[in-house]
Amino acid sequence: MIKKIYSSELSVYINGLIDEKRALGYKYNTEAYVLARFDRYWVEQGYTSPEITIDRLEKWLSPSKKESVSSVSQRVYTVKQLALYMNARNISAYIPLNKEKRHKPVIHILDSGEIKELFSVIDQYRPARPTAETLRMVAEYKVIFRLILTTGLRRTEATSIRLEDVDVESGKIGILGAKGAKDRTVYLADDMKKMLAEYIQSMESIMDDSLEWLFPGIDKKNHISSGGLGIKFHDFWKKTGCKSSNEKNPTIHSLRHTYVVMRMNVWMEQGIDFRIMMPYLSKSLGHKSPNETYYYYHQVADAFQVIQKKDTMASAVIPEVRVR
């Protein structure tokens, strides 16, 4: 494959993005062609720095008279990927929005009040038909939902943890065979570590040391059902009385999104440069690159509440998204 030669101030980032995508197995030929056009656009406009701003993108984002919707979308999407790549490398880049009307999933980030009410419902839950198995599940629900919220685990990852992969003493859990066939280690906060230790001790006592899965199902030979856990979360949420402001009720995956935003906001409030922390967070989440983690943050409008109070570091990392 002949590598295109880019000549603008963006060339190093364009080449870097393409190399990264192809290393992950993507052909990225169409995007490389679009980026070559964008590179020429940058030169023709006389831009002598790599900083991508909304003003510099104005002409690029404007569709020509005969240009199709898909063509415009491809141009916007490709530059958006470049901007995310640059942001992850400490280069300020405005994230363009695709103005075409398309259905996009609405993400629900739980606020502190919703989190408190949700876990109040979970902690008060009692099965309609109490049996040894259903009462055991009561204890499991209390722990597994907290584990997801405090570690950002995917639902299928949390439900399929084997006890042998948990090191309570050091506060580590090995996540094996996760999405993308990648293994990783997640670390527990002290309070979560304490809760998990007490939970395991209790489970081992009632299961006669036959505990294979951290969260066994009704049939203890199998782990708790991922689909069943999703249904249970939905049931718990309905009992909270909370009403979603974005007309979409949260799912278990919302706990993962909430974890990401909470983690970033804590760093920002404490004045910690999360550009340094991002690779660690990305690895903990099992993302292929920090770009995916930044994308989580960009999808959530409320996430800008804390960031907009900062005007230096934050503006360079998470540019304000304006609609013209």
URUR-V87502 format. One record per backbone hydrogen bond with DSSP energy under -1.0 kcal/mol. NH is the residue of the N-H (numbers start at 1). CO is the residue of the C=O. E is the energy in kcal/mol with one decimal. If there is no record, write none. Layout:
nh={NH/NH}
co={CO/CO}
e={E/E}
This chain:
nh={11/14/15/16/17/18/19/20/21/22/23/24/25/26/32/33/34/35/36/37/38/39/40/41/42/43/44/45/46/47/52/57/61/67/72/73/74/75/76/77/78/79/80/81/82/83/84/85/86/87/88/89/90/91/94/115/116/117/118/119/120/121/122/123/124/135/136/137/138/139/140/141/142/143/144/145/147/148/149/150/151/152/158/159/160/163/165/166/167/171/172/173/174/175/178/181/184/186/188/193/194/195/196/197/198/199/200/201/202/203/204/205/206/207/209/210/214/217/222/224/229/230/231/232/233/234/235/236/237/238/239/240/247/254/255/257/258/259/260/261/262/263/264/265/266/267/268/269/270/271/272/274/276/278/281/282/283/284/285/287/292/294/295/296/297/298/299/300/304/305/308/309/310/316/317/318}
co={8/10/11/12/13/14/15/16/17/18/19/20/22/21/28/29/30/31/32/33/34/35/36/37/38/39/40/41/43/42/92/53/57/64/68/69/70/71/72/73/74/75/76/77/78/79/80/81/82/83/84/86/87/86/52/111/112/113/114/115/116/117/118/119/120/131/132/133/134/135/136/137/138/139/140/141/143/144/145/146/147/148/154/155/156/212/162/163/172/167/167/186/165/184/182/178/175/173/171/189/190/191/192/193/194/195/196/197/198/199/200/201/202/203/204/207/161/222/219/215/225/226/227/228/229/230/231/232/233/234/235/237/244/251/252/253/254/255/256/257/258/259/260/261/262/263/264/265/266/268/267/272/273/274/277/278/279/280/281/282/289/290/291/292/293/294/295/297/301/302/304/306/307/312/313/314}
e={-1.6/-2.5/-2.8/-1.6/-2.6/-2.4/-2.6/-2.2/-2.5/-2.5/-2.0/-1.1/-1.3/-2.1/-1.5/-1.9/-2.2/-2.8/-1.6/-1.7/-2.4/-2.4/-1.9/-2.5/-2.3/-1.7/-3.0/-2.0/-1.3/-1.8/-1.3/-1.1/-2.6/-1.1/-2.0/-2.6/-2.1/-2.0/-2.5/-2.8/-2.3/-1.9/-2.1/-2.0/-1.7/-2.6/-2.4/-2.1/-2.3/-2.8/-1.8/-1.6/-1.6/-2.1/-2.2/-2.4/-2.3/-2.3/-2.7/-2.3/-1.4/-1.9/-2.2/-2.4/-1.3/-2.4/-1.3/-1.7/-1.1/-1.0/-1.5/-2.6/-1.5/-1.2/-3.1/-1.5/-2.5/-2.1/-2.0/-2.1/-1.0/-2.4/-2.4/-2.3/-1.0/-2.6/-1.7/-1.8/-3.3/-1.2/-2.3/-2.3/-2.9/-3.2/-1.2/-1.8/-2.1/-2.5/-2.7/-2.7/-2.2/-2.1/-2.6/-2.2/-2.1/-2.2/-2.7/-2.1/-2.0/-2.8/-2.7/-1.4/-1.5/-1.3/-2.0/-1.5/-2.9/-3.4/-2.3/-3.3/-2.1/-1.6/-1.9/-2.2/-2.4/-2.0/-2.2/-2.6/-2.7/-2.1/-1.1/-1.5/-1.0/-1.2/-1.7/-2.0/-2.7/-2.2/-1.9/-2.3/-2.8/-2.4/-2.2/-2.6/-2.2/-1.9/-2.5/-2.7/-1.9/-1.1/-3.1/-1.1/-1.5/-1.9/-2.1/-3.1/-2.0/-2.2/-2.0/-2.4/-1.2/-2.5/-2.1/-1.5/-1.5/-2.3/-1.3/-1.1/-1.8/-1.8/-2.8/-1.5/-1.9/-1.2/-1.4/-3.1}
